[in-house]
Amino acid sequence: MIHNKYYELLEKQEQLLTRKNKKDDQFYNGIYDRYQYPVVTRHHVPLHWRFDLNKETNPHFMERLGVNSAFNPGAIYLNGKYYLVVRTEGLDRKSIFTIAESDNGIDHFRFIDTPLTWEDIDEKETNIYDMRLVKHEDGYIYGIYCSESKDPDAPASDTSSAVAQAALVRTKDLKTWDRLPNITTPSPQQRNVVLHPEFVDGKYAFYTRPQDGFISTGTGGGIAFGVCEDITSPVIDEETVLHERKYHTVFEAKNGQGPAPIKTNKGWIHIAHGVRNTADGLRYVLYTIATDLDDPTKVIATPGGHFMAPYDDERVGDVSNVIFCNGAVVNENEDVFIYYASSDTRCHVATTTIDKLVDYTFNTPEDPFRSLENAKQRQQLIEQNEALLNK
């Protein structure tokens, strides 16, 4: 017998799942639109994924497998629908991958099927998270995620040091997944590894983020690029840094590739994340760069400052003052859906177009990297606009 409380909660959840999402009319920058509500939260997770519905075995209708947060979604647009592979974190801190589906990409997301599983080839792997989804020209959909395990070299008293590696899976239908070997690079640790959607000189190409430690990048220089011959044995022999960290910028402490780059007629546009230190901890924002269509290692545009930062309620959560993006899609109308998480807690969407993204990335002034030069840059804009206003 199903507990009566289930139907009461189901009715409330249905109101959430069918709620219309509207553009946030309090926000405007001309670059993208933000929306009033998150697209996926822990409250979207189906009740039967969390509760034992049987009244006999759960007489008080207690949540048996609770969900703490739903964030950092990979994204893909497939057969006219929008899919998110959501990092869904249980109350036990373990993250799993779950799929949420929407017809329009901005609301009515519903979790489907069951959490993703595949062949368990690494018994040391403890936690998995932050999948990047890429539909490659070879016909497969690839997912690269962070595979975390305990640092074997840490002393017995240290139960928090970890090792991060880039794990690789692939599918053709988002239902059956094949686990491939971890991606091997010269770096001792890897995060934020992303597959380039096209072959480069007949090889599989990757964006990596070499780092010495689990949190600290150490000698890791920024967003790097490397290639491998065989995706079923993914070994990258050399990583070439294409966008470095830099002092007193939004990416001074760390930076990394977000989703796969977006192809435009002027270049590949990358949505990356940048991290800087503050008195209150690390602050994560998004920024963009563009690379050459024929040479993905050649940076051709670097708009100054951040593209997107935590805004209002987005600042608060499990890890506050953070937004992170590892999923973006483009539909047949060249509308761009940027899926981002705020403060390691919930998923949002921002929408723009290819034209706007190109305009922003190629026409936003670069950062001169010095305050007096920045003042002159703004002074020039003011004087130019005053001349127009005084005509």
Rosetta blueprint (number, residue, H / E / L):
1 M L
2 I E
3 H L
4 N H
5 K H
6 Y H
7 Y H
8 E H
9 L H
10 L H
11 E H
12 K H
13 Q H
14 E H
15 Q H
16 L H
17 L H
18 T L
19 R L
20 K L
21 N L
22 K L
23 K E
24 D L
25 D L
26 Q L
27 F L
28 Y L
29 N L
30 G L
31 I L
32 Y L
33 D E
34 R L
35 Y E
36 Q L
37 Y L
38 P L
39 V L
40 V E
41 T L
42 R H
43 H H
44 H H
45 V L
46 P L
47 L H
48 H H
49 W H
50 R L
51 F E
52 D L
53 L L
54 N E
55 K L
56 E L
57 T L
58 N L
59 P L
60 H L
61 F L
62 M L
63 E E
64 R L
65 L L
66 G L
67 V E
68 N E
69 S E
70 A E
71 F E
72 N E
73 P E
74 G E
75 A E
76 I E
77 Y E
78 L E
79 N L
80 G L
81 K E
82 Y E
83 Y E
84 L E
85 V E
86 V E
87 R E
88 T E
89 E E
90 G E
91 L L
92 D L
93 R L
94 K L
95 S E
96 I E
97 F E
98 T E
99 I E
100 A E
101 E E
102 S E
103 D L
104 N L
105 G L
106 I L
107 D L
108 H L
109 F L
110 R E
111 F E
112 I E
113 D L
114 T L
115 P L
116 L L
117 T L
118 W L
119 E L
120 D L
121 I L
122 D L
123 E L
124 K L
125 E L
126 T L
127 N E
128 I E
129 Y E
130 D E
131 M E
132 R E
133 L E
134 V E
135 K E
136 H L
137 E L
138 D L
139 G L
140 Y L
141 I E
142 Y E
143 G E
144 I E
145 Y E
146 C E
147 S E
148 E E
149 S E
150 K E
151 D L
152 P L
153 D L
154 A L
155 P L
156 A L
157 S L
158 D L
159 T L
160 S L
161 S L
162 A E
163 V E
164 A E
165 Q E
166 A E
167 A E
168 L E
169 V E
170 R E
171 T E
172 K L
173 D L
174 L L
175 K L
176 T L
177 W L
178 D E
179 R E
180 L E
181 P E
182 N E
183 I E
184 T E
185 T L
186 P L
187 S L
188 P L
189 Q E
190 Q E
191 R L
192 N L
193 V L
194 V E
195 L E
196 H L
197 P L
198 E L
199 F L
200 V E
201 D L
202 G L
203 K E
204 Y E
205 A E
206 F E
207 Y E
208 T E
209 R L
210 P E
211 Q E
212 D L
213 G L
214 F L
215 I L
216 S L
217 T L
218 G L
219 T L
220 G L
221 G L
222 G E
223 I E
224 A E
225 F E
226 G E
227 V E
228 C E
229 E L
230 D L
231 I L
232 T L
233 S L
234 P L
235 V E
236 I L
237 D L
238 E L
239 E L
240 T E
241 V E
242 L E
243 H E
244 E E
245 R L
246 K L
247 Y L
248 H L
249 T L
250 V L
251 F L
252 E L
253 A L
254 K E
255 N E
256 G E
257 Q E
258 G L
259 P L
260 A L
261 P L
262 I E
263 K E
264 T L
265 N L
266 K L
267 G L
268 W E
269 I E
270 H E
271 I E
272 A E
273 H E
274 G E
275 V E
276 R E
277 N E
278 T E
279 A L
280 D L
281 G E
282 L E
283 R E
284 Y E
285 V E
286 L E
287 Y E
288 T E
289 I E
290 A E
291 T E
292 D L
293 L L
294 D L
295 D L
296 P L
297 T L
298 K L
299 V E
300 I E
301 A E
302 T L
303 P L
304 G L
305 G L
306 H L
307 F L
308 M E
309 A L
310 P L
311 Y L
312 D H
313 D H
314 E H
315 R H
316 V L
317 G L
318 D L
319 V L
320 S L
321 N L
322 V E
323 I E
324 F E
325 C E
326 N E
327 G E
328 A E
329 V E
330 V E
331 N L
332 E L
333 N L
334 E L
335 D E
336 V E
337 F E
338 I E
339 Y E
340 Y E
341 A E
342 S E
343 S L
344 D L
345 T L
346 R E
347 C E
348 H E
349 V E
350 A E
351 T E
352 T E
353 T E
354 I H
355 D H
356 K H
357 L H
358 V H
359 D H
360 Y H
361 T H
362 F H
363 N H
364 T L
365 P L
366 E L
367 D L
368 P L
369 F L
370 R L
371 S H
372 L H
373 E H
374 N H
375 A H
376 K H
377 Q H
378 R H
379 Q H
380 Q H
381 L H
382 I H
383 E H
384 Q H
385 N H
386 E H
387 A H
388 L H
389 L H
390 N L
391 K L
